[in-house]
Each structure stands twice: as structure tokens, then as C-alpha cells.
Amino acid sequence: RLLQDGSLLLVTQTLDGTISGAQIIKPNSDKHLVSGTQKKGSFIQVSEITGTPDTIIITEGYATALTVSQLHNGVVLAAIDESNLLNVAELVRKQWPESTIILAADNDWHEPEERDKNRKLKKNVGKIAAEKTAKAINGWVTLPPTEYKADWDDYRQHHGIEAAKQAFSNGLYQVREKEPVNAEATENYEIKPKKANNNLAQMAASQRGTLLVEHYQKIAVHAESEAVYHYNGTTWETVSDNELRRAMVAIFDQHDTPYSPNGINNAICAMKLQIPVIGEQRSDLIGFNNGVYALSTQQFTPHQPEHWLMNHNGIAFTLPAVGENLPDHAPDFYRWLSHAAGKNENKMDRIKAALFMILANRYDWQLFIEVTGEGGSGKSVFTYIATLLAGEHNTASGNMRALDEARGRYQFVGKSLITLPDQVKYVGEGAGIKAITGGDLIEVDGKYEKQFSIIIKAVVLATNNEPMSFTERNGGIARRRVIFPFNIPVKESEKDPQLPEKISRELPVIIRHLLNEFADQNKAKKLLQAQRDSNEALTVKSHSDPLYRFCGYLVSVNDTTGMKMGNKNISPRAPRMYLYHAYLSFMEAHGFERPLTLTKFGESIPKIMLEYRKEYRKVRTKKGFSYNVELSEEAEEWLPSVPECRDFTSPV
């Protein structure tokens, strides 16, 4: 507010919005607080505070605050003077512990050995107060780079707004405490001297980036996400941008050279342009903690950077015992396997094929596994074994919704197994699971990182008591979905709470068996495709999707005697003559709501009939189009009929 004499009246407040008083600034720049004003912890707010600010800039005076609001993005507060900087900054840090706090200090510069009117040596009070505050709240300081007394408003007036912006950003630095050296420790450890400066301050960003490359040595970058990876001797592990910044700061400290956030970030950006792009892992390699097993040559070799492993299962590979087999050397696993498969040898082989797919991380087979059935039938043990084979550190657990959303997918980046345990009843398109299993490039939002596109190279395993119901019926889900019904609950008297732990001890035997059994990987793939197309998988689908169940009542016939499609305008309904009428009658008879539209019904039937391996064709006749199918005799149980009356005698 402007007063009549040209003075400026500025309201002061506390962090909770309480008005604490005011400051008056006269036209000649003299300042004083209005009587009764509470200064401690109060400030003049220059920009509005909304939500959680990323950056908060605190200045001494109001004029400096106005200028700083034009130099850098962030919420700007004026702390009235240097003595109140710490009070305001501590309250801000307590309120927003994760925000970046910048102290835009006044440079109270003076000549060396210069004294004040009391003959005392002058001090750079603005710099000292800002650095003390920054140290206390882990903040940043930026000081006008002048050899005269100046604040940021003075600097802007002398050099212009653009030069001030650059100087403000380039001048940012943190004040670090020197850690005391433990005298006892010096007896056991040699203190490394700092390297000479070597003009690090004058180096270009690319030269500083080269120093960072030398620090990490084996380092590469992902072309799409720009994520940096470092080879740790067995795998390529991600190095976050924060870790890179800390490493670059350590290099500056080692050279005893000041730095700014912009200088650090520019060096990292330059480094990412210098280092090689990370390679693709060979699909025939399985990573163990002591080396890799090549499925193509059936040989085990030590780790090499050129293998480009992102993860391994954490298990040591060892050679098999003479005559090793599952019943004798992995009896607990074999007991679970035979029970889950109902002692069906064919199904046992298919379950083992699914476990091999997880072990070998054959995400590129474009299949996903769904284990469904009653509780206590062995589904959780399947997930436990799968997690052991992939490695717990390579496994991420989620749900179908997480697969559909960019933010939810972030947890799956770099993993080789995605588990969807105890998946609740799902009805939907399944766009996320289709994209991931199809090897599509998908959007990922890392919350604190920029959004990027990546192919998630992981096998998906879902377990549920009720099978998922997919509304997508164009074949995209059907050709990927491998269903294993587990419908034999373990008897209470036979339950073994120690079974997972016992199976974990048999893991080396299980792995060797899978590698030997599926030396030809296509054998496992064909078994999974057979399970995908099996009758028991169709039975599961028919229980979760009414259209599958309806198609089970259709049989192929001679071209000229089939049913017509029909529509809702034909009245009365003739379900024995028209396919769509039959479908509507089926839905009503079984209490299903929301039947498909005629168009959706006509589009969906061909794909489902193909899964049933039933011939389905549209045939032109003299009376229009007909389809080479009719209803089976079993359909009579739900087709409309005249009610039966007991003790009825015909009058004829």
C-alpha cells in the first residue's frame, strides 16, 4: 500500500498466514517496522504459496525480493533483514522438508583489512548470515558476484535482467561442514590428500563429464529414458541423477573447487552424450550370481559386461548329482506339482514350461500366465516358486490397474517378473497387460523423473480365485492368455506350512531339471500354447464370459441349413432361427445383464468360434445371409418353452 508521503506500507505475516505487523519504506529508502510488529519468524510475501513449493527463495529486503522473483522460479519471501533469515528459513524447512531453499544473500563486500567507524574489522554480514542459515537448513546460497557492496537489485540495475538471471543461477552453492578428523582413525587409515585444482573451474561441461566417466569407468546410457547404468561386476544397475550429482560434487570437493547446481547438471548432461548406449541382453542367457547359463550352447560362463544383464536370480549355479531327478532329489516340489496338476503328466509338463518361461525371462513369447481356482489349491506356492526363479529383487507386485497407468508401470521398470497376486475380480479391456506382453513401447511416469517410453521386459503372472473377464475379443488377449486352473484344494490334514521353505532348499535341483527338460526352448513354448488352447482353459473362460459360454452351445452344420443373424426389430423373437435372438434369450435365461450390441456380437463370435476350433462362416443364400451354425440339443435347457402342467388332460 502506498502512503500519502510516497512511503510504502508492507504487511508482514507468519507462515500460517497470521498478520504480524508491517514495515514502512520511505522514498529515501529508510526502513522501520510499525510499532508492535513481531519480526521474529515474520516475512513479506512476494509470491503466492500454493501446495508444496519446489523452490523457496528467501531474501533480506523487499526490493531484492521483487528483483529475485524475476531471476529464478520459486516462491519468494523477504525476511526483513539478515538477522531474521535463520528464523524464517527454519520455519520454512519444518513446513516443507523436501523443498529446495535458496538464500539470495546481500554481498556486504569490503576491502581486505577495512575497518568500520569503531575501528573494528568489517565483516561480510550478508554472506555470513546466509551461509549460516544454509548450513542449518541444508539450503543453497547465491551471492551477487561483485567487488562492491550490492544486493541482487543493485546487480540487476548495473548489469541488466538477463545477466542477473545467469549470475543468480551460476552462483548457487552449498555450504558444507568440514568433518573433524578422529585422531584414532588416522592411525589406521591414510588420509588421501586432495588433488590440485587442475583448473576444474575453467573446464567445459564436456571435460567435467569426462571426469565423471573416469570415476565410474564402466558406464552406459539408455537411449530412450536417458537413464544411466553402471556395471557392478555382475549386472548393469541404474544410477539415479541424484547419485550422479553427488559423485560430481565429490569430484569438485576433491579438487577443492566451488560449484553451482547448473554446473553440476551441465556436466551430467554432457556425460550422457559421451558414454555408449546400453546394449540388449541376449535372449538365450540366464543370469545367476556366479555367471550366466547360455541356453543355446548349454554352457555356463563367468559374467562379462558384454552380456548386458540387468538382473540375475541371485542363485549360485552348480552341477547336478549323478542320476538327479525330481521325485528323489526335489520331493516337496514334485509333491506340489503333481497335486496342482491332478497327477496329470501332461499338465505337469505345462506347469514346468510356465516356470521355465519365468526362469529364462521369455517375455518375448508374448504370453502371460493366469493361475486361477479355489483357495488352498497351490496358487500362492506357484507365485512363490516363480519369485525364487526370477529372484525376489527382480520381482514387482502390482495389479491390473497399475499395468494400465503410466505412473503405476514405473515400479515394473528393470524387473523380470510382474506378479498380480490375489487379483480381485477384473473386468476390462486389459490394454496394459496386452501392451507389456506384446513388447510395445509404453509410457512410464517416474513421479520424480521425466516421463519416458520403454519396453518392459518382464513375464506377467496373475493369480486369482475368480478368472479375469476381458471385454477385448479381437484376439489380442486370447492369443496371449495361458490359463492354469488349480481346482483341487489341499486337505486340511495334508497342509504343510513349511512347504515353501522346503521347496526353496530344492531350488538348484528344480533349475537344473528345467534347463535340461527345455534345452530346446520351443518345447516349452509349444506346451504353453497347447495349454492356452486347451479345453480346460476354454471352460474357465466360459465361466467368466457369457459369450464364450453361449458359443459352447453352437455346432457347425451344412451351409444351407444354418441360422440367420437377426436383430432387435424382428418380433416376436425366434431364438431357434436367429443367432442374436438366441444370444439374448441365453443372457436372460441365466440372469446376465448388459448384453452386447448386435454389432459387437457379430464382431466377437468369429474369434471365439476359432478358439473352440468350430467352423463359422457367413453364407449367401436365396433368402439372404445365413451362418453355418445351429444350436445344440443342450441349448433346450435355456431356450424359451411352454411350461409343463401336471395332471393336464387334453380336451381333444
C-alpha positions in Angstrom: 0.0 0.0 0.0 1.3 3.5 -1.0 1.0 6.2 1.7 0.4 9.9 1.0 4.0 10.8 1.5 5.1 8.2 -1.0 6.2 5.7 1.6 5.4 2.0 1.0 3.5 0.1 3.7 4.3 -3.7 3.5 2.3 -6.2 5.6 4.4 -8.8 7.4 3.0 -12.3 8.2 3.9 -15.6 9.7 3.9 -18.9 7.8 0.3 -19.8 8.9 -1.0 -16.5 7.3 -1.3 -14.6 10.5 -0.7 -10.8 10.1 2.2 -9.9 12.4 2.6 -6.2 11.6 4.1 -4.1 8.8 7.2 -2.4 7.5 7.4 1.2 6.1 9.9 2.0 3.4 10.3 5.8 2.8 11.2 7.3 -0.6 14.8 7.8 0.6 15.0 4.0 1.3 14.9 4.4 5.1 13.0 1.5 6.7 11.3 0.9 10.0 8.8 -1.6 11.5 5.4 -0.3 12.6 5.1 -0.3 16.4 4.0 -3.6 17.8 5.3 -5.6 14.8 6.5 -9.1 15.6 9.7 -9.5 13.5 11.0 -12.9 14.5 9.8 -15.6 12.0 7.8 -13.0 10.1 8.3 -12.1 6.4 6.9 -10.1 3.5 5.3 -12.4 1.0 6.2 -11.5 -2.6 4.6 -14.5 -4.5 1.7 -16.7 -3.6 2.2 -20.0 -1.9 0.2 -22.9 -3.4 0.6 -26.6 -2.5 4.1 -27.8 -1.8 6.6 -25.4 -3.5 9.5 -27.0 -5.3 11.8 -24.0 -4.6 11.5 -21.2 -1.9 13.8 -18.2 -2.2 14.4 -16.0 0.9 15.9 -12.5 0.7 16.7 -9.9 3.2 14.8 -6.9 1.8 11.7 -6.3 -0.2 13.4 -4.7 -3.2 15.7 -7.6 -3.5 12.8 -10.0 -3.3 11.0 -8.2 -6.2 14.0 -8.5 -8.4 14.7 -12.1 -7.4 11.2 -13.1 -8.4 12.2 -12.2 -12.0 15.5 -14.1 -11.8 14.5 -17.6 -10.7 11.4 -19.7 -10.5 10.1 -20.2 -6.9 8.2 -18.8 -4.0 9.9 -15.6 -2.9 9.8 -14.3 0.7 11.6 -11.2 2.2 12.8 -11.9 5.8 13.1 -8.1 6.6 16.8 -8.2 7.4 19.8 -10.6 7.8 19.1 -11.2 11.5 15.7 -12.8 10.6 17.0 -15.1 7.8 17.5 -18.1 10.1 14.2 -17.8 11.9 12.2 -17.7 8.6 14.3 -20.4 6.9 13.9 -22.8 9.9 10.1 -22.4 9.8 10.0 -23.0 6.0 12.2 -26.1 6.3 9.9 -27.5 9.0 6.9 -26.9 6.9 8.4 -28.2 3.6 11.2 -30.6 4.4 11.7 -31.7 0.8 11.7 -28.3 -0.9 14.8 -26.5 -2.2 15.6 -23.4 -0.2 17.8 -20.7 -1.7 19.2 -17.8 0.3 19.5 -14.8 -2.0 22.2 -13.1 0.1 23.3 -9.4 0.1 27.0 -9.1 -0.7 28.3 -6.8 2.1 31.7 -6.6 0.4 34.6 -4.6 1.8 38.3 -4.2 1.1 40.7 -6.6 2.9 41.6 -5.2 6.4 38.9 -2.4 6.0 37.6 -1.2 9.3 34.3 0.4 10.4 33.9 3.8 12.3 34.6 2.0 15.5 38.0 0.7 14.1 36.7 -2.9 14.0 37.4 -5.1 11.0 34.5 -5.2 8.7 32.6 -8.4 8.0 30.5 -9.5 5.1 27.4 -9.8 7.3 25.0 -10.7 4.4 27.2 -13.6 3.3 27.9 -14.8 6.8 24.2 -14.8 7.8 23.1 -16.6 4.5 25.8 -19.3 4.8 25.0 -19.9 8.5 21.3 -20.3 7.6 22.0 -22.5 4.6 24.2 -24.8 6.7 21.5 -25.1 9.4 18.6 -26.0 7.0 20.6 -27.7 4.2 19.9 -24.9 1.7 21.7 -23.1 -1.1 23.3 -19.6 -1.2 23.7 -17.3 -4.2 25.6 -14.0 -3.8 26.0 -11.1 -6.3 29.4 -11.6 -7.9 30.7 -8.1 -7.2 33.7 -6.3 -5.7 31.5 -3.7 -4.2 28.6 -3.8 -1.7 25.5 -4.9 -3.6 22.3 -6.9 -3.3 20.6 -8.6 -6.3 18.5 -5.5 -7.1 21.7 -3.4 -7.3 23.3 -6.1 -9.6 20.2 -6.1 -11.9 20.4 -2.3 -12.2 24.1 -2.4 -13.1 24.1 -5.4 -15.5 20.5 -5.9 -16.7 17.9 -8.6 -16.1 19.4 -11.4 -18.4 22.9 -11.1 -16.9 21.4 -11.1 -13.4 19.5 -14.3 -14.2 22.6 -16.1 -15.4 24.7 -14.8 -12.4 22.0 -15.9 -9.9 21.9 -19.5 -11.3 25.6 -19.8 -11.8 26.4 -18.5 -8.4 24.3 -21.1 -6.5 26.4 -23.1 -4.0 26.0 -25.2 -0.8 28.0 -24.7 2.4 29.4 -27.9 3.7 30.7 -28.6 7.2 34.2 -29.8 7.4 34.1 -33.1 9.4 36.5 -33.3 12.3 39.2 -35.9 11.8 39.2 -38.6 14.5 42.8 -38.8 15.8 42.4 -42.5 16.5 41.2 -43.2 12.9 44.3 -41.6 11.5 46.4 -44.3 13.0 44.6 -46.9 10.9 43.7 -45.1 7.7 45.7 -42.9 5.4 44.1 -39.6 4.7 44.1 -39.0 1.0 45.3 -35.5 0.0 43.1 -33.5 -2.3 44.2 -33.2 -5.9 45.4 -30.0 -7.2 42.8 -27.8 -8.8 43.8 -28.6 -12.4 41.6 -25.6 -13.5 38.3 -27.6 -12.9 36.5 -24.3 -12.5 37.6 -23.3 -16.1 36.7 -26.7 -17.6 33.9 -27.0 -20.1 30.9 -29.2 -19.2 32.2 -31.9 -21.6 35.6 -32.0 -19.8 33.9 -32.3 -16.4 31.6 -35.1 -17.8 34.8 -37.0 -18.8 35.9 -36.9 -15.2 32.6 -38.4 -14.1 33.0 -41.2 -16.7 36.5 -41.9 -15.3 35.0 -42.1 -11.9 32.5 -44.8 -12.8 34.6 -46.4 -15.6 32.1 -49.0 -17.0 29.0 -46.8 -17.7 26.3 -46.6 -20.3 23.0 -44.8 -21.0 19.6 -45.9 -22.2 18.8 -44.1 -25.4 15.1 -43.5 -24.7 14.9 -42.8 -20.9 18.4 -41.3 -20.6 18.8 -43.5 -17.5 22.5 -44.2 -16.7 23.7 -47.7 -15.9 26.9 -48.8 -14.2 28.4 -52.3 -14.4 28.9 -53.6 -10.9 30.8 -56.8 -11.9 27.7 -58.9 -12.5 24.9 -56.7 -13.7 24.2 -53.2 -15.1 22.5 -51.3 -12.3 20.8 -47.9 -12.6 22.5 -44.8 -11.3 20.0 -42.1 -10.5 20.6 -38.5 -11.4 20.9 -37.6 -7.7 23.7 -40.2 -7.3 25.4 -38.7 -10.4 25.1 -35.2 -8.9 26.7 -36.4 -5.6 29.5 -38.1 -7.4 30.2 -34.9 -9.4 30.1 -32.8 -6.2 32.6 -35.2 -4.7 34.9 -34.6 -7.7 34.6 -30.8 -7.2 35.3 -31.2 -3.5 38.3 -33.4 -4.2 39.7 -30.6 -6.4 38.8 -28.0 -3.7 36.7 -26.1 -6.3 33.4 -24.3 -5.8 30.4 -25.4 -7.9 26.9 -24.5 -8.8 23.8 -26.7 -9.4 23.8 -25.6 -13.1 27.5 -26.5 -13.4 26.8 -30.0 -11.9 23.8 -30.6 -14.1 25.6 -29.5 -17.3 28.4 -31.9 -16.6 26.0 -34.8 -16.2 24.1 -33.9 -19.4 27.4 -33.7 -21.3 28.5 -37.1 -19.8 25.3 -38.7 -21.1 26.2 -37.6 -24.6 29.7 -39.1 -24.3 29.0 -42.6 -23.0 27.9 -45.6 -25.1 24.2 -46.6 -25.4 23.5 -49.7 -23.3 23.2 -53.0 -25.3 20.5 -55.6 -25.5 20.8 -58.8 -23.4 20.9 -62.0 -25.4 17.6 -63.9 -25.1 19.4 -67.2 -24.5 21.2 -66.1 -21.4 20.0 -66.8 -17.8 21.8 -64.8 -15.1 23.0 -66.5 -11.9 25.0 -64.8 -9.2 28.2 -66.6 -10.3 27.8 -66.4 -14.1 25.5 -66.9 -17.0 24.0 -70.1 -18.5 23.6 -70.0 -22.3 20.6 -72.0 -23.4 21.9 -72.1 -27.0 25.2 -73.8 -26.1 24.1 -75.3 -22.7 27.3 -73.9 -21.2 28.0 -71.9 -18.1 30.4 -68.9 -18.3 31.6 -66.1 -15.9 29.9 -62.7 -16.0 31.0 -60.2 -18.7 29.9 -56.6 -19.3 29.0 -57.5 -22.9 26.2 -59.8 -21.6 24.3 -56.6 -20.7 22.5 -58.3 -17.8 20.1 -56.0 -16.0 19.5 -58.6 -13.2 20.1 -62.1 -12.1 18.2 -64.5 -9.9 20.7 -64.4 -7.0 21.2 -68.2 -7.1 24.6 -70.0 -7.5 24.6 -72.4 -10.4 26.0 -75.8 -9.6 26.4 -79.1 -11.4 23.8 -81.9 -10.9 24.3 -85.0 -8.9 24.5 -88.4 -10.7 21.1 -89.6 -11.6 19.4 -86.5 -10.3 15.6 -86.4 -10.7 12.6 -84.6 -9.2 10.9 -87.4 -7.2 14.1 -88.3 -5.3 16.0 -85.0 -5.2 13.2 -82.5 -5.0 10.3 -84.5 -3.4 8.5 -81.5 -1.9 8.4 -79.6 -5.2 7.3 -82.8 -7.0 4.5 -83.4 -4.4 3.2 -79.8 -5.0 3.5 -80.2 -8.8 1.7 -83.5 -9.0 -1.1 -82.3 -6.7 -1.6 -79.0 -8.6 -1.8 -80.9 -11.9 -4.1 -83.6 -10.5 -1.4 -86.1 -11.2 -1.8 -85.4 -14.9 1.6 -85.8 -16.5 0.7 -83.6 -19.5 -0.4 -80.7 -17.2 2.7 -81.2 -15.0 4.9 -80.6 -18.1 2.9 -77.5 -19.0 3.3 -76.1 -15.4 7.0 -76.7 -15.7 7.0 -74.9 -19.1 5.5 -71.9 -17.4 8.2 -72.0 -14.7 10.9 -72.2 -17.4 9.4 -69.2 -19.1 9.9 -67.2 -15.9 13.4 -68.6 -15.3 14.5 -67.8 -18.8 12.6 -64.5 -18.8 11.0 -65.3 -22.1 8.8 -62.1 -22.1 9.3 -62.1 -25.9 7.0 -65.2 -26.3 4.1 -62.7 -25.9 2.3 -64.8 -23.3 1.1 -64.2 -19.8 0.2 -66.7 -17.1 -3.1 -66.7 -15.2 -3.4 -69.3 -12.4 -7.0 -69.4 -11.2 -9.1 -71.6 -8.9 -10.2 -72.3 -5.4 -8.3 -71.1 -2.3 -5.7 -73.5 -0.9 -5.1 -75.3 -4.2 -1.4 -74.2 -4.6 -1.7 -70.9 -6.4 0.4 -69.0 -3.9 3.1 -71.7 -3.9 3.3 -71.2 -7.7 3.9 -67.5 -7.2 6.5 -68.2 -4.5 8.4 -70.6 -6.8 8.2 -68.1 -9.7 9.6 -65.4 -7.4 12.5 -67.7 -6.4 13.3 -68.5 -10.0 13.3 -64.8 -11.1 14.9 -63.5 -7.9 13.0 -61.6 -5.3 14.9 -58.4 -6.2 13.8 -58.8 -9.8 10.1 -59.2 -9.0 7.5 -56.5 -8.6 4.0 -57.0 -7.3 1.0 -55.0 -8.6 -2.5 -55.2 -10.0 -4.2 -54.8 -13.4 -4.8 -51.1 -12.8 -1.1 -50.5 -12.3 -0.4 -52.0 -15.7 -2.9 -49.7 -17.3 -1.4 -46.4 -15.9 1.9 -44.7 -16.7 2.6 -43.9 -13.0 1.8 -47.5 -11.9 4.1 -49.0 -14.5 7.2 -47.3 -13.1 7.6 -50.0 -10.3 8.0 -52.6 -13.0 10.9 -51.0 -14.9 14.0 -53.2 -14.7 12.1 -56.2 -13.3 11.9 -59.6 -15.0 8.7 -60.8 -13.2 5.5 -59.0 -12.6 3.2 -60.8 -10.1 -0.5 -59.9 -9.7 -1.3 -61.9 -6.5 -4.8 -62.4 -5.3 -6.1 -60.3 -8.2 -9.6 -59.2 -7.5 -12.4 -59.8 -10.0 -11.2 -57.9 -13.1 -13.4 -56.8 -16.0 -11.9 -54.6 -18.6 -10.0 -54.3 -21.9 -6.6 -55.3 -20.5 -4.8 -52.6 -22.5 -1.8 -52.5 -20.2 -1.2 -56.3 -20.0 -1.6 -56.5 -23.7 0.9 -53.8 -24.4 3.5 -55.2 -21.9 3.3 -58.8 -23.1 3.2 -57.6 -26.7 6.6 -55.9 -26.3 5.2 -52.5 -27.1 6.9 -49.2 -26.3 4.9 -47.8 -23.4 4.8 -44.6 -21.4 6.2 -44.6 -17.9 5.9 -41.8 -15.3 8.5 -41.9 -12.6 6.9 -39.1 -10.5 10.3 -37.5 -9.7 11.8 -38.2 -13.1 10.7 -37.0 -16.5 8.1 -39.3 -18.4 9.7 -41.7 -20.8 8.9 -44.6 -23.1 10.3 -48.1 -22.6 9.7 -51.7 -23.3 9.2 -53.6 -20.0 10.9 -56.9 -20.4 9.1 -58.9 -17.8 6.9 -62.0 -17.6 3.4 -61.4 -16.1 1.9 -63.9 -13.6 -1.6 -63.3 -12.3 -3.3 -65.5 -9.6 -6.9 -65.2 -8.6 -9.9 -67.1 -7.2 -12.1 -65.8 -10.0 -10.8 -65.6 -13.5 -10.4 -62.3 -15.2 -13.0 -61.2 -17.7 -11.7 -59.3 -20.7 -14.0 -57.2 -22.9 -11.4 -57.2 -25.7 -12.4 -60.0 -28.0 -10.3 -59.3 -31.1 -7.8 -62.0 -30.3 -5.2 -59.7 -28.7 -5.8 -61.1 -25.2 -6.8 -64.6 -26.3 -3.5 -65.4 -28.0 -1.5 -64.2 -25.0 -3.5 -65.6 -22.1 -2.3 -69.0 -20.7 -4.8 -70.2 -18.1 -3.9 -72.9 -15.5 -7.0 -73.9 -13.4 -6.0 -75.1 -9.9 -9.2 -76.7 -8.6 -8.0 -79.3 -6.1 -7.7 -77.8 -2.6 -5.3 -79.4 -0.3 -6.9 -81.3 2.5 -6.5 -79.8 6.0 -4.8 -82.9 7.2 -2.2 -82.7 4.4 -1.4 -79.0 4.6 2.3 -78.2 5.3 3.0 -74.6 6.3 6.8 -75.3 5.8 6.3 -76.4 2.2 7.5 -73.1 0.6 10.7 -73.2 2.7 11.3 -76.8 1.8 10.9 -76.1 -1.9 13.3 -73.2 -1.6 16.0 -75.7 -0.5 15.3 -77.8 -3.6 15.7 -74.8 -6.0 19.1 -75.8 -7.5 17.6 -79.2 -8.4 14.5 -77.6 -9.9 16.5 -75.2 -12.0 18.8 -77.9 -13.4 15.7 -80.0 -14.2 14.1 -77.1 -16.1 17.3 -76.3 -18.0 17.7 -80.0 -19.0 14.0 -80.5 -19.8 13.7 -77.5 -22.0 17.2 -77.4 -23.6 15.0 -76.8 -26.7 13.1 -73.7 -25.6 10.5 -74.1 -28.3 9.3 -77.3 -26.5 8.3 -75.1 -23.5 6.6 -72.5 -25.8 4.6 -75.2 -27.6 3.4 -76.7 -24.3 2.2 -73.2 -23.2 0.5 -72.6 -26.5 -1.2 -76.0 -26.1 -2.4 -75.0 -22.6 -3.6 -71.7 -23.9 -5.8 -73.5 -26.4 -6.8 -76.4 -24.1 -10.4 -77.4 -23.2 -9.9 -76.6 -19.5 -8.8 -73.0 -20.4 -12.0 -72.7 -22.5 -14.0 -73.9 -19.6 -12.5 -71.2 -17.4 -13.3 -68.5 -20.0 -16.9 -69.8 -20.4 -17.4 -69.4 -16.6 -16.2 -65.8 -16.6 -17.5 -64.6 -20.0 -21.2 -65.3 -21.1 -20.3 -65.1 -24.8 -17.8 -67.9 -24.5 -20.4 -70.0 -22.7 -23.0 -69.2 -25.4 -20.7 -70.2 -28.2 -20.2 -73.6 -26.5 -23.9 -74.3 -27.5 -23.2 -73.7 -31.2 -22.4 -76.5 -33.6 -21.3 -76.3 -37.3 -23.8 -77.6 -39.9 -24.4 -77.7 -43.6 -24.1 -74.3 -45.2 -27.8 -74.1 -46.3 -29.4 -75.0 -43.0 -27.7 -72.6 -40.6 -29.2 -69.8 -38.6 -29.6 -66.1 -39.6 -28.2 -63.2 -37.6 -31.4 -61.3 -36.9 -31.8 -58.1 -35.0 -34.0 -56.5 -32.2 -36.6 -55.2 -34.7 -37.8 -58.7 -35.6 -40.7 -59.5 -33.4 -41.6 -61.8 -31.8 -38.2 -63.3 -31.1 -37.2 -66.5 -32.8 -34.2 -67.8 -30.9 -34.1 -71.1 -32.9 -33.9 -69.2 -36.1 -31.8 -66.1 -35.3 -28.4 -66.1 -33.6 -28.8 -62.8 -31.9 -32.2 -63.7 -30.6 -30.7 -67.0 -29.2 -27.9 -64.9 -27.5 -30.5 -62.6 -25.9 -32.6 -65.5 -24.7 -29.4 -67.1 -23.3 -28.5 -63.9 -21.4 -32.0 -63.5 -20.0 -32.3 -67.2 -19.0 -29.1 -67.0 -17.0 -29.7 -63.6 -15.4 -26.8 -61.9 -17.2 -27.2 -58.1 -17.6 -26.0 -55.7 -20.3 -25.9 -58.0 -23.4 -23.6 -57.0 -26.3 -24.9 -54.8 -29.1 -25.7 -56.6 -32.4 -22.5 -55.1 -34.0 -20.2 -56.2 -31.1 -21.8 -59.6 -31.0 -21.2 -60.1 -34.7 -17.6 -59.0 -34.4 -16.8 -61.1 -31.4 -18.3 -64.5 -32.4 -15.7 -65.4 -35.2 -12.7 -65.2 -32.8 -14.4 -67.2 -30.1 -15.5 -69.9 -32.5 -11.9 -70.1 -33.7 -10.8 -70.8 -30.1 -13.4 -73.6 -29.9 -12.0 -74.9 -33.2 -15.5 -74.8 -34.7 -16.1 -73.7 -38.3 -18.0 -70.5 -38.6 -18.8 -68.9 -42.0 -21.2 -66.4 -43.4 -23.1 -67.9 -46.4 -25.2 -66.2 -49.1 -28.5 -68.0 -49.8 -31.6 -67.1 -51.9 -33.2 -65.8 -48.7 -30.3 -63.7 -47.7 -27.2 -64.4 -45.5 -27.1 -67.3 -43.1 -24.4 -68.8 -40.8 -23.3 -72.4 -40.9 -24.2 -73.0 -37.2 -27.2 -74.0 -35.2 -27.9 -74.6 -31.5 -27.0 -77.9 -29.9 -29.6 -80.1 -28.1 -28.1 -78.9 -24.8 -29.5 -75.4 -25.6 -33.0 -76.6 -25.0 -32.4 -76.3 -21.2 -32.5 -72.5 -21.5 -34.4 -71.8 -24.8 -38.0 -70.5 -24.3 -40.6 -73.2 -23.9 -44.2 -73.8 -22.8 -44.4 -74.6 -19.1 -45.2 -78.1 -18.2 -48.5 -78.6 -16.3 -49.1 -81.6 -14.0 -52.3 -83.7 -14.4 -53.2 -81.9 -17.6 -55.6 -83.7 -19.8 -56.1 -82.6 -23.4 -59.8 -81.9 -24.3 -59.2 -83.4 -27.7 
